[in-house]
Amino acid sequence: MLPDIPSPLLRSFVAVIDCGSLAAAARRIARSESAVSLQISRLEGILQRPLFDRDGRGLKLNHDGSLLLVHARAILARIDAARAEFGADTEAPVVRLGVVQDFVHAVLRPTLEDIRRGAPDATFAVVIGSTAELLQAISEDRIDLALCAGEPFAGRVVKRLPMAWFGVPALAAADVVPLLSIAPPCPFLRAAQASLDAAGRPWRVALTTPSLDGLRAAVEAGLGIACRTEPGLGLTPLAETGLPPLPDIAYSIVERGASKGAPGLAAQRMAAHLEALDAHPG
């Protein structure tokens, strides 16, 4: 059996991934570049396998490194949450929340600003991801509330927004519609496929990506047609496309329990900013 993995090694490992280099990671965690390199070597020694494909001075995460990264992020999130909650020298409220990628700027940012004004000493833990990832984070006690797409169990529907088609008009008229999507499971991809199937329009999935920024770039580059909401994607939808109509999508607040204090304020403000969204901005 492998020995325990010290959390500082995981923190250095994640810093290297997030920062893109040993030098940048060293600055983030206030260590020397050689110390970070030694920590990565020690981590690989404990696991008895390399975590990177090394090309000169470059580091590229390999398959084993990708597997470890998922565990490392979850472990460090739990450690940070515990440190914040049980810190001996602070009684600052802890606010742990999540949001789907669509509303990082429109909902998450003003919510954080509101909480900072109401509880300036608050400590935050934020998860940004798909609805499935957010619900998992709640089940694992990593966050206390989340803004999710759809109507998950125990969620409170706050707003419904119309789905729309985005992309180049010529592609909407293609014999086989090239669809662009966030990596499944994605309610927008399911809605697009169901709508096209009902209209007898052939389709293919031309691109999937875990990133909303990646999806937006693919739409703007003319790689295909995407189904999203206008305020979520931040682009102008197609008009008179000849594509079939799409349904609305619900957005819900999911909480682990009755939130009070700063977490309760977070739920209230998140719902308020979501309700204030214009379905057709601009």
C-alpha positions in Angstrom: 0.0 0.0 0.0 1.2 3.5 -0.8 2.1 5.8 2.1 0.1 8.9 2.9 0.6 11.8 0.5 1.5 15.0 2.4 -0.9 17.8 1.4 2.0 20.3 0.7 3.1 18.0 -2.1 -0.4 18.1 -3.6 -0.6 21.9 -3.2 2.7 22.3 -5.1 1.4 19.8 -7.8 -1.8 21.8 -8.3 0.1 25.1 -8.3 2.3 23.8 -11.1 -0.8 22.8 -13.2 -2.7 26.1 -12.5 0.4 28.4 -13.1 1.8 26.5 -16.1 5.4 26.4 -14.9 7.6 25.6 -11.9 8.7 29.3 -11.7 5.2 30.7 -11.6 4.1 28.0 -9.1 7.1 28.8 -6.9 6.0 32.4 -6.7 2.4 31.5 -5.9 3.3 29.2 -2.9 6.3 31.3 -1.8 8.9 28.6 -2.3 12.0 28.4 -4.5 11.7 26.8 -7.9 14.1 24.0 -6.9 12.0 23.3 -3.8 8.9 22.9 -6.0 10.8 20.7 -8.4 11.9 18.5 -5.4 8.3 18.3 -4.1 7.1 17.1 -7.5 9.8 14.5 -7.6 9.0 13.4 -4.1 5.3 13.1 -5.0 6.2 11.0 -8.1 8.4 8.8 -5.8 5.5 8.2 -3.4 3.2 7.3 -6.2 5.9 5.3 -8.0 5.1 6.8 -11.4 5.7 10.0 -13.4 2.9 12.6 -13.4 4.3 14.7 -16.3 5.7 14.1 -19.8 8.9 16.2 -19.7 10.0 17.9 -22.9 13.1 19.9 -22.2 12.1 22.3 -19.4 8.4 22.0 -20.2 5.9 19.9 -18.2 2.9 18.3 -19.8 0.4 16.5 -17.5 0.1 12.8 -18.4 -2.7 10.4 -17.9 -1.7 9.5 -14.3 -1.2 13.2 -13.5 -4.7 14.0 -14.8 -6.2 11.3 -12.5 -4.3 12.6 -9.5 -5.4 16.2 -10.2 -9.0 15.4 -9.7 -8.3 13.9 -6.2 -5.8 16.7 -5.3 -8.3 19.5 -6.0 -11.0 17.7 -3.9 -8.6 17.0 -1.0 -7.2 20.5 -0.9 -10.7 22.0 -1.1 -11.7 20.0 2.0 -8.5 20.9 3.8 -9.0 24.6 3.1 -12.6 24.5 4.2 -11.6 22.8 7.5 -8.8 25.3 8.1 -11.2 28.2 7.5 -13.9 26.7 9.7 -11.7 25.7 12.6 -9.1 28.5 12.4 -8.2 29.3 16.0 -7.6 33.0 15.4 -10.7 33.9 13.4 -14.5 33.7 13.7 -15.0 35.0 10.2 -18.0 33.4 8.4 -17.3 30.8 5.8 -19.2 31.1 2.5 -19.0 28.0 0.3 -20.8 28.3 -3.0 -20.8 27.1 -6.6 -22.2 28.4 -9.9 -22.5 27.1 -13.5 -20.0 28.7 -15.9 -22.8 30.7 -17.6 -23.2 33.2 -14.7 -19.7 33.7 -13.3 -19.8 37.4 -14.2 -23.5 38.2 -14.1 -24.3 36.4 -10.8 -21.2 35.2 -9.0 -19.2 38.4 -9.1 -22.0 40.7 -7.8 -22.9 38.1 -5.2 -19.3 38.1 -3.9 -19.3 41.9 -3.8 -22.6 41.9 -1.9 -21.2 39.4 0.7 -18.0 41.3 1.0 -19.9 44.5 1.9 -22.2 42.6 4.3 -19.5 40.4 5.9 -16.1 41.9 5.1 -14.2 39.2 7.1 -15.9 36.3 5.3 -13.8 33.4 4.0 -14.8 32.0 0.6 -14.7 28.7 -1.2 -16.0 28.8 -4.8 -16.6 26.0 -7.2 -17.3 26.7 -10.9 -18.5 23.8 -13.0 -21.3 21.8 -14.5 -24.5 21.1 -12.6 -23.4 17.5 -12.1 -20.1 18.8 -10.6 -21.8 21.3 -8.4 -24.3 18.7 -7.0 -21.3 16.4 -6.3 -19.5 19.2 -4.5 -22.7 19.7 -2.3 -22.9 15.9 -1.6 -19.3 15.9 -0.6 -19.8 18.8 1.8 -17.4 21.0 -0.2 -20.0 23.8 -0.8 -23.3 24.7 0.9 -25.2 26.1 -2.0 -25.1 26.3 -5.8 -26.7 27.9 -8.8 -27.5 25.0 -11.1 -29.1 24.5 -14.5 -32.3 22.6 -14.7 -34.5 21.5 -11.8 -32.4 19.2 -9.6 -34.0 17.5 -6.6 -34.4 19.9 -3.6 -33.6 22.9 -5.9 -35.6 26.1 -5.9 -36.3 27.3 -9.4 -35.4 31.0 -9.6 -35.6 31.9 -13.2 -36.4 30.4 -16.6 -34.6 31.6 -19.7 -35.2 30.9 -23.4 -32.7 28.7 -25.2 -31.5 30.0 -28.6 -29.3 29.0 -31.5 -25.8 30.6 -32.0 -23.4 30.4 -34.8 -23.0 31.2 -38.5 -26.3 31.3 -40.5 -24.9 29.2 -43.3 -24.2 26.3 -40.9 -27.8 26.4 -39.7 -28.9 25.6 -43.2 -26.4 22.7 -43.6 -27.7 19.3 -44.6 -26.2 17.9 -41.3 -26.2 20.6 -38.5 -22.8 20.7 -36.8 -23.4 21.0 -33.1 -21.1 22.6 -30.5 -21.5 21.8 -26.9 -20.1 21.7 -23.4 -19.0 18.2 -22.6 -21.9 15.9 -21.7 -24.0 15.6 -19.7 -25.3 18.9 -21.0 -29.0 20.0 -21.0 -28.4 22.3 -23.9 -27.0 19.5 -26.1 -29.9 17.3 -25.1 -32.4 20.0 -26.0 -30.7 20.7 -29.3 -30.6 17.1 -30.3 -34.3 16.5 -29.3 -35.4 19.6 -31.2 -33.6 18.7 -34.4 -34.7 15.1 -34.1 -38.4 16.2 -33.8 -38.0 18.4 -36.9 -36.3 15.6 -38.9 -33.0 17.5 -39.2 -29.8 15.4 -39.2 -27.0 16.6 -36.9 -23.5 15.7 -35.7 -21.5 16.8 -32.7 -18.6 18.8 -34.2 -17.0 19.9 -30.9 -17.3 19.3 -27.1 -15.4 21.2 -24.5 -15.5 21.5 -20.7 -15.1 25.3 -21.0 -17.7 27.9 -21.8 -14.9 30.1 -23.1 -13.9 27.3 -25.4 -17.5 26.9 -26.6 -17.8 30.7 -27.2 -14.5 30.7 -29.2 -15.8 27.8 -31.3 -19.0 29.6 -32.1 -17.2 32.8 -33.0 -14.7 30.8 -35.2 -17.6 29.4 -37.2 -17.1 25.8 -36.2 -20.7 25.0 -35.7 -24.0 25.8 -34.1 -24.5 26.0 -30.3 -27.7 26.0 -28.1 -27.4 28.2 -25.0 -29.1 31.2 -23.5 -28.2 34.7 -24.6 -27.2 36.0 -21.2 -25.3 32.8 -20.5 -23.2 32.7 -23.7 -22.9 36.5 -24.1 -23.4 36.4 -27.9 -26.2 37.5 -30.2 -28.4 34.6 -31.2 -29.2 33.7 -34.8 -32.4 35.1 -36.2 -34.6 33.4 -38.9 -32.3 30.4 -38.9 -34.8 27.8 -40.2 -33.9 25.7 -37.2 -36.6 24.4 -34.9 -37.7 26.2 -31.8 -36.1 25.4 -28.4 -37.6 25.2 -24.9 -36.8 27.3 -21.9 -34.4 26.2 -19.3 -34.8 26.6 -15.5 -32.0 27.8 -13.2 -32.3 26.7 -9.6 -30.6 27.4 -6.2 -29.7 24.2 -4.4 -28.8 24.4 -0.7 -27.5 21.7 1.7 -29.8 23.0 4.4 -31.4 26.2 5.7 -28.6 28.8 5.3 -28.1 31.6 7.8 -25.7 34.4 8.2 -23.3 35.0 5.3 -24.3 31.7 3.5 -27.9 32.7 3.8 -27.0 36.2 2.4 -25.2 34.4 -0.5 -28.3 32.4 -1.4 -30.5 35.5 -1.3 -28.2 37.7 -3.3 -27.5 35.0 -5.9 -31.2 34.5 -6.4 -31.7 38.3 -6.7 -29.0 38.7 -9.3 -30.3 35.8 -11.3 -33.9 37.1 -11.2 -32.6 40.5 -12.5 -31.0 39.0 -15.6 -32.5 40.2 -18.9 -33.3 37.3 -21.2 -32.2 39.4 -24.1 -29.4 41.7 -22.9 -28.6 44.6 -25.2 
